[in-house]
């Protein structure tokens, strides 16, 4: 994966997590997600054929959704992470 695609995948992964009320950095600090786990999520996202669909999905929402779309390569991983604490 080239740098531009990796950067895009990173921000799509972050955006999807944020939309679900998940802080990936908090998940790492708490031990719910490892650095390798985050790297695997970004890699899955970067190789997913639905990046454009994901961009549109994120753009149409304001937050507070219950789950990632069915086509999200990280749907199960995101569902297993705890929501961010306020």
C-alpha positions in Angstrom: 0.0 0.0 0.0 1.5 3.4 -0.9 1.8 6.3 1.5 -1.3 8.2 0.2 -3.5 5.1 0.4 -2.2 4.2 3.9 -2.9 7.8 5.1 -6.4 7.7 3.7 -7.0 4.3 5.3 -5.8 5.6 8.6 -8.1 8.6 8.5 -11.1 6.5 7.3 -10.4 4.0 10.2 -10.3 6.9 12.7 -13.4 8.5 11.2 -15.4 5.3 11.4 -14.3 4.8 15.0 -15.2 8.4 15.9 -18.6 8.0 14.2 -19.2 5.0 16.5 -18.1 6.9 19.6 -14.8 5.0 19.9 -11.5 6.6 20.6 -8.8 4.4 19.1 -6.1 6.0 21.2 -8.1 5.4 24.4 -8.6 1.8 23.3 -4.9 1.4 22.9 -4.2 3.0 26.3 -6.7 0.8 28.0 -5.3 -2.4 26.4 -8.5 -3.1 24.4 -6.6 -2.5 21.2 -2.9 -3.1 20.5 -0.7 -1.1 18.2 -0.5 -4.2 16.0 -4.3 -4.4 16.1 -4.6 -0.8 14.9 -2.1 -1.4 12.1 -4.2 -4.5 11.1 -7.3 -2.3 11.0 -5.7 0.3 8.8 -4.3 -2.5 6.5 -7.8 -4.0 6.2 -9.2 -0.6 5.4 -6.5 0.1 2.9 -7.2 -3.1 1.0 -11.0 -2.8 1.2 -12.8 -2.2 -2.1 -15.4 0.1 -0.4 -13.3 3.2 0.4 -15.5 5.5 -1.7 -18.6 4.0 -0.2 -17.1 4.6 3.3 -16.3 8.2 2.5 -19.9 8.8 1.4 -21.3 7.0 4.4 -19.2 9.1 6.8 -20.1 12.3 5.0 -23.8 11.7 5.3 -23.8 11.1 9.1 -23.4 13.5 12.0 -22.4 10.8 14.6 -24.1 8.6 17.1 -24.6 5.6 14.8 -24.8 2.2 16.3 -22.6 0.2 13.9 -20.3 0.4 10.9 -21.9 -0.4 7.6 -22.1 -4.1 6.6 -19.3 -3.8 4.0 -16.8 -2.3 6.5 -13.7 -4.5 6.8 -13.4 -3.5 10.4 -17.0 -3.8 11.5 -16.4 -6.7 13.9 -13.3 -5.2 15.4 -15.0 -1.8 15.9 -18.0 -3.5 17.5 -15.7 -5.2 20.0 -14.1 -2.0 21.2 -15.5 0.0 24.1 -17.0 3.4 23.6 -15.0 6.5 24.6 -15.6 7.7 28.1 -16.4 11.4 28.6 
